[in-house]
Amino acid sequence: MRRIVIPAWAVGILLFFFGLAGAFPIKSKGALDFWVDGASFASDSGQTWQEIYWSIRAGDFTARDTLGRKMALFRTEILLKDQKGALVLNEGWNSLSPLPTEQMLKQKDMVLLDQVEARRLKPGSYNLLMTITDLAGEKQGMVDTIFDVPGYGDLGLSHIELSSGIAVDSIPGRFKKGSLTVKPWPSRAFDDELYYYYEIYNLAPAADTLNKRYLRVLYFSEKDPAQKIISHKEIASNPGPLSDYGGLRIDDLPEGRYRLRAQLIQGSRILANSYANFEITHPGMIMLAEKEKIAGEIAQMERDGGGYSDRIEYIGAKQQIDLLSKLDENGKKELLRRFWKQRDPLPETKENEALIAHAQRCRYADQNFAENFAGGLKGSQTERGRIYIKYGPWDDREITTNALQNRPYDIWSYDNGRKFIFFDKAGIGKFELLYSKTSEEKTDPEYRQYISDF
């Protein structure tokens, strides 16, 4: 028998891209196709929180007419057993879900998403048996797979959850990670953009202050093993679990199989790592037309914003601002496109009036509130600039002088009752916000010693 020696690196690549039997994501067998994916995170008392996600194309269900509306009637059943055969999850339910119109299905391949959680699992192997049955069409799909649940007692990273979108959302609901909604994409087949979320556990205070610790996120492909870094940032030693998330535009990347990897590194050492495989596909002309439309919207946004469209730090939610700093250049443009599109008061016009007004405020602040001394800030970065950009121009303004210190203060009044008073404490042109007649801004408790008339 001829012996074939396969180099170790080749074995690694084969296992890496083709995966082991039963590894997530996995496609169902049977007449009804659906995808199942999973990710685990630390839970209480050394146990693991396991999430299981699935997606199914809305157009694959047999439509059932209910009160003049086309609906899908289907049943989902999930059994999860540990390696001893003990049942740890047993759920089943019927769903009646409205189906999109035929026109909507032609425009976009729409899917139904759902998930369950096993909240306190011991580390080990588990058997997942899941079926979805189309009760109107008598079709069924099934997944029967074994997967490993890790433990998180030591320094480590959670699984990476790959997502089709991450958004700030304070409303309780599905797919929540704290104040974020992380929308799973169980097939892990992406076309235009993907997002990622993972957590960091048991990070002790750094003993070596010279070798700082960093989180690095990178990707590479089956065809191109060169690693491309998405994010590289220093990480502090905070008590409790930490999380990291970000995104990547992939519409310009070639089709194929990829790996996204997160690493906790110190110096040249990798302290912990996690990875997730995914695939890039670029289907057809409909998506091309959509991309051209998006490109046009981004170009219009940049015209309307005049260089200020990314200055959302005073008007955006904290998570949006954090996410913006974690995206690559194309991802930032997409986030800003959506941000301003949601705020467009007249979407039927080509211009975005809200963005144009925002750019005018930023430009005015830069031209009128700059600190003209060594190390001074641009006008849009000062306290007066921030208030002007956030709340708009005043209805009445008074600039006067403190009688005792002979230093100016600037009073802005608004017809809606808001009032702001800024004072140049040092007498060098650096105005600070001392008084605010709104709960949204802080007032210096000692403001009266500077402006006794108020």
Secondary structure, 3 states (H helix, E strand, C coil): CCCCCCCHHHHHHHHHHHCCCCCCCEECEECCCCEEEEEEEECHHHCEEEEEEEEEEHHHCCCEEECCEEEEEEEEEEEEEECCCCEEEEEEEEEEEECCCHHHHHHCCCEEEEEEEEEEECCEEEEEEEEEEECCCCEEEEEEEEEEECCCCCCEECCCEEEEEEEECCCCCCCEECCEEEEECCCCEECCEEEEEEEEECCCCCCCCCCCEEEEEEEEECCCCCCEEEEEEECCCCCCCEEEEEEEECCCCCCEEEEEEEEEEECCEEEEEEEEEEEECCCHHHHHHHHHHHHHHHHHHHHHHCCCCCCCCCCCCHHHHHHHHHCCHHHHHHHHHHHHHHCCCCCCCCCCHHHHHHHHHHHHHHHHCCCCCCCCCCHHHCHHHHHHHHHCCCCEEEEEECCCCCCEEEEEECCCCCEEEEECCCCCCCCEEEEECCCCCCCCCCHHHCCCCC
